[in-house]
Amino acid sequence: MKDIKTVGIIGLGALGVLYSHSFTQGLGQDRVLVLADGERIARYKRDGVYLNGQLCGFNYTDAAAIAEPVDLLLFAVKFSGLEGAISTCRHLVGPDTTIISVLNGITSEEVLAQAFGREKLVWCVAQKMSAVKEGNHAVISPFGELALGVPAGMDRSRLEALLRLMDSIRFPYVLPEDILRHMWSKLLVNTGCNQAAMVFQCGYGGLKTGQPAHDTMVGAMEEVMAVANAEGIHLTQADIQGWVELIDGFPDQGEPSMRQDGKAHRKSEVDLFAGTIRRLGAKHGIPTPVNDWLYEKVMEMERQY
C-alpha cells in the first residue's frame, strides 16, 4: 500500500475541527482538504472556526471541485448526515483510498463498507477527549486519541499505511487487540453518558459517582454489556468501571455530544445508542428498561423543539 499523502475531512463538529487541526498541523494546509459545499465554505471563511480560542487556518475545499481521489478520507459528520456526506465524497474515493469514521456507535463502518467496499476501511474509535462546540468555537481538552484496527483476518496494508502517517506527525493512537470489542466498549460508554447527560441536562460533573444521573448512566451501560455478550462480544463489569473512572476524571463543565445537541435543539444520535440496544435486546430477548426509558425521554425532548 502506498504512503498516504493527501487527507480529506468532511464534517466540522468538534471532532472534525480537532482532526482538521491535527492533520493540518502535521502535514500542512496543501495536503489536508476540509471538505464542504460552497455555502458552508463561505460561512467558515466569513466567521472563522476556532479551536480553544485560536483561529484555525484550514484549507476549505469544495468537494465538487476536486477531481482526484484523496489517500485518506475521514468522516466526522453526524450519523444523520452520513448518507449526504457519502454522496458528496463518492468521487474522492479511489482504489487506494483509506476510509476512517470517527462517528459514534457501531453502525457507520457498515454503512461506509456498503458504499465503498469493506476492504477500504480501517475501523476507528475516537476516545478519551472532552470536546464541546458552540457555534464556530470548539473547546477540546484533552485531545484524546484514536483507537485503530481491522477485524481479524482482514488485510492490514491500509492500517499499516495509516500508522506510518500517524507516526510521521506524532498523532496519538492505540492499537486494541480486538477492535470490534473496543468499538462495543465505546458504544457502552456513549449509550450511558451521552443519553444520561441529555436527559438529566448535565455535563460530566452530573454523571460522576454519587451524582443524580450516575446510576442511570451505569444501568444503560449494563444493558449494553448484556446485549454485547449475546452478540458474541465479551464485555464485563471491568469495562464499565474503567469508563466510570475516566468520566470521574473529566472536567465537570465538559459535555457529551448529546447534551450539546439538546441545548442546541438538534436531533440527537439516540437511535445509534438506545435505538441499537433496544433492537438487539429484542432480537435476543433481553429486557432494556433503562434504555427504553432514556429513548422515550429523548424523543419527548426532541418533539418539544
Number of C-alpha atoms within 10 A of each C-alpha: 13 12 14 20 12 17 24 23 27 25 20 24 20 23 24 20 27 22 19 28 21 18 22 22 14 17 17 14 17 11 18 27 24 26 25 22 14 15 9 15 18 13 12 18 13 9 12 16 20 20 18 14 10 12 13 16 16 21 18 20 20 17 21 15 9 14 9 10 19 25 22 26 24 20 25 26 23 19 19 13 11 20 15 12 20 18 10 17 21 15 15 19 19 15 11 16 22 25 28 22 22 22 21 24 22 19 12 21 20 12 15 20 14 10 13 18 13 16 17 22 23 24 23 25 27 19 15 17 17 22 22 23 20 13 11 17 19 23 20 19 15 12 18 16 15 19 20 23 25 22 14 11 6 11 13 16 16 24 19 16 16 23 20 14 18 16 11 11 14 12 15 13 18 12 14 14 13 14 20 19 17 22 21 20 25 20 24 27 24 26 31 32 30 26 30 31 26 25 20 17 16 21 24 25 20 21 27 22 15 9 11 14 24 21 16 21 26 24 18 28 27 23 24 30 24 20 27 22 13 16 13 9 18 16 20 14 10 9 18 21 12 12 21 20 12 12 21 16 12 19 14 15 12 21 25 21 24 24 26 23 17 19 11 12 14 13 17 23 22 21 16 20 26 28 17 19 28 23 15 19 20 12 12 13 11 16 16 22 13 19 28 15 15 25 20 14 17 21 15 12 15 15 10 7 10
